[in-house]
Amino acid sequence: MTRVHSLEARIPFLNPSVVGVAKRLPLSLRTKKRALFETFGHLLTISIFERRKKGFGVPVGLWAWKPGTFRDQIYDTLGSRSAKFPEYLNPKMVDRLLQEHDRLPLHGHQLWCLFILEIWLQRLQ
């Protein structure tokens, strides 16, 4: 449910018992991972606590380029005569993206978005 509403939450930390303990902690321990460090610091290296946030990257560029992943499905869907996206987008530009991506995979995210758009347009009908 948190993802549906664009919220980030750590499910174990929402456990009522954990929340109850956290409420009793001084404010200084409730911020900046301090309580976690105090509790579990001896189990992990300091670099874990000092590192910057990392995003969770999805390799759509690789998926759209490497044969045997989603590449064939993306190319077949966007290259189909029954594709719906040409009603909204210039098909020559999409063909150009596909051709350029074949030589040098730079357009993976764009192709993935176009693929998802096409699937959505097909399901509308």
N, C-alpha and C positions, 0 to 999 in steps of 0.2 A: 504493500500500500504506500510505503514512503516513496518509492520510485514513481508511482502513478502521479503523485503530487509534487514531483521534483524536490523531494526532501532527501537529505542524507542522514541516515541513522545507523547506529551500530546495534543490531538486534540484541546481542547479549547484554549490552548496557541498558536496555529497556526493561530487563527483567525486574519485577517489582522489588525483589530482595536487593538487587544491586542498586536500584534507585534509592531505596531506603538508607542504605549505607552511605551512598554519595551525598544525600541530604544532610547527614550528620557530620560530614567532613568540613573543615574550615575552607572558606572560599579559595584560599591560596593553593589548596590541593585539588581543586576542581577545575583548574585551568591549565592549558598548555601541556597536557599529558603528564602533569606532575604526579598525580595519584598512581597512574600506571607505572611511571618510572620508579616511584618509591616502592611499589608492590612487586613489580616484575623486573626491575632493572638488573638484578643479579643474574637473570636468566638470558639476557640479551646483551649484545655489544652496544656501546654508547653511540656508535654510528647509526643504529636504527632510530634512536631518539633524536639525533641531531640532523638527520637528513630532511630535505625539503619534501613537500608533498609530491606524490607521483600520480599522474593520471593513469587510467586504465585504457590503453590504446588498443583499438581493434584493428587488425591488419587488413582492412578492406582493400588497400592498394595491392597487396600481395594476392588476396583472394581474386581480385579482378584481373590479375595478370598470369598467375601460375596455373597451367593446365591441370585439370583434375580437381580443382576447387570449385568456385562459383563462376569462373571465367566463361566456360562454355555456355552456361545458362544465361549469363549477362549478355554475351554477344548474340546468342540465338534470340533472346527476348527483344533486345533493342534493334536487331537486324531483321526482325520478322515483318512481313508485309501486312500482317494484321495488327501491328503495334498501334497504340492509341495516342502516344505522345506527339506524333507529327501534327495533330490538331492544335497543339499548344506551343511546340518548340520546333525550331528549324532542323529538319532531319539531316541536312548536309553538315551542320555543326556537330551533331551527334556522331555521324559517320566519321567525321574528321577526328573527333576525340577517340573513337575506337581504333582508327588507323594509327594515330600517334601513340596511343597506349600500347599497341602491339610492338612498336619499335623501342620505345622508351617509356616504361610504366610510370607516367606522371599523373594520370587522370583517374586513379582508382576511386577516390572519394566521389568525384563527380559522376563517374559511371555507376557507382553503387547507388547514389541518390536518384539518378535517372532510371535505373533498374527498379528501385522501390516505387518511384512515381508510376512507372509503366504497370507494375503489378497492381497498384492501387487503382489506376484508371481502368484496367481490365475488370477488376472486381466491382466497380461501380455499375457496370452494365449487366 
